[in-house]
């Protein structure tokens, strides 16, 4: 529980990120491209993915979490999944 898992789910239109505490089986924080501040942006999907990464990093730092384990959920580390990781790193998370 010292290093929660940052899990990414990618659908055709949206992207979701969750911080999961596997010891307790609970979701600590979540962010997605369906949030009003992100979905209101006129930007391509990869740019919105980066915003999701920054949003989850902001929520994690508010909770005092600095280090996470990145779980790409079987997706190739490319495109939108990579954009989430880059946004989270820029937000202050360490993988």
C-alpha positions, 0 to 999 in steps of 0.5 A: 500500500506504500506504492499504489498501482496506477491502472489505465483503461483505454476505450475507443473514445475515452481513457480512464486512470485509477490509483488502486490499493491492492492490499485493501482492494480499494480505489484511492482516486480516479480520473477520466477524459469524461470529467467536465474540465477535460471533456470541455477541451477541444483537443485530440484524444492524445492531448486529453490523455495527457490531461488525465495523467496530470489530473490523477497526479494532482489527486495523488499528490493531494493524498500524499502519494509520490510513487506508484507502479504503472499498470498499462493493462496489457496495452502497448506503451504507445500513443494515449497510454504513453501520454497518460504516463507522461502527464503523470510524470509531469504532475510529479508522480514517480514510477 
